[in-house]
């Protein structure tokens, strides 16, 4: 009863106060768990896709893209193994399109610097698969041409309409919407 009275007194004494919740517009450098997503196409059809919050906190969009790239590389390696087991010939290198040049640089260069040395070692395996004889080839794609952005970002209606036909079809008509 004494504790309850103390809490009630505190609430009455501070009734003019409240929590200050104000977003800081344009703040940079704040770590956060970013959404990552990718789409894997086989013969022009989406066969695998993912959109979820990353397990690790990243300090920049380049790190977030690098981690998403590593997740996609693991998935592609698995899909290629399944296809080869089924007797399907896989053409190498498998092309991955990324819309962040810093992430491409980090993925294709073995050397680390002070800004990238803290990134989890599990993403380093991407560098093993890229290169002249690698099974992966990473190409830059403009953000407006990156289909997976509709799963991870708030994009404009026009951009959404641009990418949806490649991924979905109208089952009632059998044609692309």
Buried (B, 14 or more C-beta within 10 A) or exposed (E): EEEEEEEEEEEEEEEEEEEEEEEEEEEEEEEEEBBBBBBBBEEEEEEBBBBEEBEBEBBBEBBBBBBBBBBBBBBBBEBBEEBEEEEEEBEEBBEBBBBBEBBBEBBBEEEEEEEBEEBEEEBBEBBEBBEEEBBBBBEEBEEEEBBBBBBBEEBEEEBEEBBBEBBEBEEEEEEEE
